[in-house]
């Protein structure tokens, strides 16, 4: 993964995740940020590293660095995908990985189980952390940050129609939308107010993605009355999705935009107590 100074964490293949715990009812996560793969799995892979990177969400961790509570996952989603249910968290066939052939030799059952243990440990940790936030603040909000490609036909090909791929897609399908409207609606409006390079952000709900990932499902199943998990997909306007090169100016703006929502979200949670 490109180690652009200041916008990418330095990690190694023994790292799982990094947690920061602070004084706030808002948690940011970047669970597809990681690129690390253990040596035994990497030896089995046929998928080139640049193709792997293209389907990961590099630099999403950078956007949440100003949140007191944040989690960054360091393993590649091709090692274990935390945003899929446990039985689908290791991609074993091209149908599970956008048609990509991941493995030259399929991982052994022991390798798969080791990856799934990371999935298990993550969700035990997450549930414990969210329970602490619930006990401390009564309610909490999770900003589940992801990104997506919009130039899949090649680096020189036209970008996909922005009508179907907004700059920011908010996914809400796993939540009780009516219960959390007082959080989602002002959050989206706050994002739409943000101006970048002469225009306001195009923020849409359930267009390119609907927020059906495992993490938000887990939050709403385990904390139905107290936890609001918002799936946020940034179109990769902040990087070249084919080379992996980041646009630092765009990333700094995205970080500032996420930071700008923090006082509002904290105020909403405080008003619910």
Protein Blocks (a to p, Z undefined) as FASTA:
>chain_A
ZZdehiaccddfkbfbdcdddddfbdcddfklpmbdcfklmmmpmbdfklmmmmmcehkl
mmmmmpmbdcddfbdfklocckbcfklmpcfbfklngoiafbfbdcdfklmmmmmmmmmm
mmmmmmmmmmmmmmmnopacddddddddfblnojkbccddfklmcfbdcdfklpcfklmm
mmmmmmmmmmmmpcgehiacdddehklbgolafklmmmmmmmmmlpccddddddfklbcf
knopacfklmmmmmmmmmmmmmmmmmmmmmmZZ
